[in-house]
Amino acid sequence: MDDAAVDIPAKEYMDPLSYINWLVTYMIPETDNPASTQRSATYFLTIHDDSYADYSNVGGSYFKITKISSNYRTVPTFNTYTVDVGYPGGDNPGENLVMDF
């Protein structure tokens, strides 16, 4: 990655996935000023629930950190999700229903 080294405050009492997502919110491009609130790009944590390894060669579910660059300045944000509603699911049509978020 081309992110800058930054100081991150201590954080306690978080589940591991929330903690990783929280860490990603502190990532900034190495060319940006850490003191500024505007960023030339934002980093997002994406979770790929590929439990049967149908779409990847990593052998199952995994997470990935993606840098989204832009031609304009953005304010840093976190907790961005993509939900596949109605995604087909095996022999049970209700297997992949989104019940809570």
N, C-alpha and C positions, 0 to 999 in steps of 0.2 A: 504494500500500500504506500501511498505517498502522503500520509497524514503526518502532522507535526507532533512532536512530543509536547504534552501539556500536563499541568499539575491537576490532579483529580482529588477532590476531598474524600475523606473516609466515609464509608457508607456501611451501615449495619442492618441486620434483620430484613434481608431481602432474599427471595428465592433465587436460585442460580440464573434462570432465564431473564428475570427482571433486572438482575444485576448486570448481566452482559448487555442487555438493551440500554441500561443506564450509562454504562461505559461508552457505548457507541455514540450516545448523544454528546459526548465531550470531544469526539473526533473532529478535527478541522484540517483542511488542506494545508500543507506546509508553506504555501505561498500567502496564506491569509494572516492578518494581524490577530493574535490571540486576544487582544484587548478590545477588539471591535465586536459588535453584536451582529454584523452582517457577514455573510459567507459567500464565497464564489461557488461552493458546492456543499452538499449535505450528505452525510453517511446514514444508511438505513440498514437495520438488521432484518433479514428475511428468513423465514423458517420454511423449509421445504419438507413436507410430510410425505416422504416417499418410502413408506415402511416396507414396501415389497421390492424396492430398488428397480422400479419400472423405468424411471426417467433419468437415472444417474448411475455412475459407476462407483459411488462411494459406499454402496451396500446398505442403504436405508436412509432414514431421515437425517437431515443435516441443516445447519444454518450458514448463512453467507452474509458478509458485510459488503454493501454495494455503495459506491460513490456516485452520486447524481450531480453532474455538473450542469451549470446553466449559463446562459448569456446575460442574465440579469442577476442581481444580488438577492439572496433569500435570507430570511430570518431562520435561525436553526430551529428545528422541530424534532419530535420523536413520536413513538407509538403510531407508526403508519402500518396498516395491515391491508392485505389483499385477501378477500374471502371468496372462494369459488362456491357460489350457491347453486345447488342442484348438480354438483359434480357426481358423475356416475360412481356407484360403489358396489362392486362385487355382485353376489347373488341376492343381497338384501338391498332393495331400492332405498330404504331409509337409513342406510349405514352412515352416510356422510352429511346428514342434515346439520345445519348450523343452529344450535339450540341456545347458545349463550355467547356473549362476547365480552 
